[in-house]
């Protein structure tokens, strides 16, 4: 269970202040609004900050993004006390096949380490291909027209 920091919010009453976010690399998630459920009942579906008024008690909070499947599902039991607002944050995953992060802010981006490794591998492969083309061009004491014939030979 994630730590929860209830805060006094006399003007709003008791409830949950939920912030839902997606990473800039997953900008297409802006087309799909998150589904927010409390005890199985839909209570919201928007990105950003929202207040969900609730009576004191224990609730089961569920958030996911509707895609071809329930992307980034996350569940959290929440205790609400009289006159208190529980600050929570949901972050959609960077990779489609893992769960989202839900808890007290700030949350980490799920899948970010894997995405960084993937980008690093793609970058190294790109540099290897470019380096191979340059080496082939420099080693073939020929005209620049031969470089264009050397590239397809390297890629075979």
C-alpha positions as CSV (number, residue, x, y, z in Angstrom):
1,X,0.0,0.0,0.0
2,X,1.3,3.5,-0.9
3,X,1.7,6.1,1.9
4,X,-1.2,8.5,1.9
5,X,-0.9,12.1,3.2
6,X,-4.3,13.4,4.2
7,X,-4.5,17.2,4.2
8,X,-7.0,19.6,5.7
9,X,-9.2,21.1,3.0
10,X,-12.2,22.8,4.8
11,X,-13.5,24.4,1.6
12,X,-13.8,21.2,-0.4
13,X,-14.9,18.7,2.3
14,X,-13.6,15.2,2.3
15,X,-12.5,13.3,-0.8
16,X,-9.7,12.5,-3.2
17,X,-7.7,15.0,-5.1
18,X,-6.4,12.9,-8.0
19,X,-3.9,14.1,-10.7
20,X,-3.7,11.9,-13.8
21,X,-0.7,12.2,-16.1
22,X,0.9,10.7,-19.2
23,X,4.5,11.1,-20.4
24,X,5.3,13.3,-23.4
25,X,6.7,10.3,-25.2
26,X,3.2,8.7,-25.1
27,X,1.4,11.8,-26.4
28,X,-1.1,9.6,-28.2
29,X,-2.7,8.8,-24.8
30,X,-4.2,12.3,-25.0
31,X,-6.7,10.8,-27.4
32,X,-7.9,8.3,-24.7
33,X,-9.3,9.7,-21.5
34,X,-8.5,7.7,-18.3
35,X,-11.2,5.7,-16.6
36,X,-11.5,6.5,-12.9
37,X,-13.6,4.1,-10.7
38,X,-14.3,4.0,-7.0
39,X,-15.7,0.7,-5.7
40,X,-16.5,-0.2,-9.3
41,X,-18.5,2.9,-10.1
42,X,-17.1,5.4,-12.8
43,X,-16.5,8.8,-11.2
44,X,-14.3,10.6,-13.7
45,X,-12.4,10.4,-17.0
46,X,-10.1,13.3,-17.6
47,X,-6.3,14.0,-17.6
48,X,-5.1,16.5,-15.1
49,X,-6.2,17.3,-11.6
50,X,-9.7,16.6,-10.3
51,X,-11.5,16.5,-6.9
52,X,-13.7,13.5,-6.1
53,X,-15.9,14.3,-3.1
54,X,-16.5,11.3,-0.8
55,X,-17.9,10.6,2.5
56,X,-15.5,9.3,5.2
57,X,-14.8,5.6,4.7
58,X,-12.7,3.0,2.9
59,X,-12.7,2.9,-0.9
60,X,-11.1,1.0,-3.7
61,X,-9.7,3.3,-6.4
62,X,-9.0,2.0,-9.9
63,X,-7.6,3.9,-12.8
64,X,-6.8,2.7,-16.4
65,X,-6.6,4.0,-19.9
66,X,-9.1,2.4,-22.4
67,X,-7.2,1.3,-25.4
68,X,-7.5,-2.0,-27.2
69,X,-7.2,-3.3,-23.6
70,X,-7.1,-1.7,-20.1
71,X,-3.8,0.0,-20.5
72,X,-1.9,0.9,-17.3
73,X,-4.3,-0.5,-14.8
74,X,-3.7,0.5,-11.2
75,X,-5.6,-0.1,-8.0
76,X,-5.3,1.4,-4.5
77,X,-7.3,1.1,-1.3
78,X,-7.9,4.6,0.1
79,X,-9.1,5.6,3.6
80,X,-11.0,8.9,3.7
81,X,-11.4,10.7,7.0
82,X,-13.9,13.5,7.9
83,X,-12.9,16.9,6.4
84,X,-9.7,15.5,4.8
85,X,-8.6,15.3,1.2
86,X,-6.2,12.6,0.2
87,X,-3.7,13.8,-2.5
88,X,-3.0,11.0,-5.1
89,X,-1.3,10.8,-8.5
90,X,-1.7,8.4,-11.4
91,X,0.9,8.1,-14.0
92,X,0.2,6.1,-17.2
93,X,3.0,3.7,-18.2
94,X,5.6,4.6,-20.9
95,X,5.4,1.0,-22.2
96,X,1.9,-0.3,-23.1
97,X,2.1,-3.7,-21.5
98,X,2.8,-2.8,-17.9
99,X,0.7,-1.3,-15.1
100,X,0.4,2.4,-14.2
101,X,1.6,4.0,-11.0
102,X,-1.0,5.2,-8.4
103,X,-0.2,6.6,-5.0
104,X,1.0,9.6,-3.1
105,X,2.7,12.2,-5.4
106,X,5.2,12.2,-6.9
107,X,5.0,8.8,-8.7
108,X,7.7,7.5,-11.0
109,X,7.0,6.8,-14.7
110,X,6.4,3.0,-15.1
111,X,8.6,1.6,-17.8
112,X,11.0,4.6,-18.1
113,X,14.1,2.6,-17.5
114,X,13.2,0.0,-20.2
115,X,12.4,2.9,-22.6
116,X,15.8,4.6,-22.0
117,X,17.6,1.2,-22.6
118,X,15.6,0.7,-25.8
119,X,16.5,4.2,-27.1
120,X,20.2,3.6,-26.2
121,X,20.2,0.3,-28.1
122,X,18.6,2.0,-31.2
123,X,21.1,4.9,-31.0
124,X,24.1,2.5,-30.9
125,X,22.7,0.5,-33.8
126,X,22.2,3.8,-35.8
127,X,25.8,4.9,-35.0
128,X,27.2,1.5,-36.1
129,X,25.4,1.7,-39.4
130,X,26.5,5.3,-40.0
131,X,30.0,4.4,-39.0
132,X,30.1,1.4,-41.4
133,X,29.0,3.7,-44.3
134,X,31.7,6.2,-43.4
135,X,34.4,3.5,-43.1
136,X,33.3,1.9,-46.4
137,X,33.4,5.3,-48.1
138,X,36.8,6.2,-46.8
139,X,38.4,2.8,-47.4
140,X,37.4,2.5,-51.1
141,X,39.9,4.9,-52.8
142,X,37.3,5.7,-55.4
143,X,34.9,8.5,-56.4
144,X,31.9,9.5,-54.3
145,X,29.7,7.7,-56.8
146,X,31.1,4.4,-55.5
147,X,29.8,5.2,-52.0
148,X,26.3,4.8,-53.2
149,X,27.1,1.3,-54.5
150,X,29.0,0.4,-51.3
151,X,26.0,1.2,-49.1
152,X,23.6,-1.5,-50.5
153,X,26.5,-4.0,-50.4
154,X,27.0,-3.2,-46.7
155,X,23.3,-3.7,-46.0
156,X,23.0,-7.1,-47.5
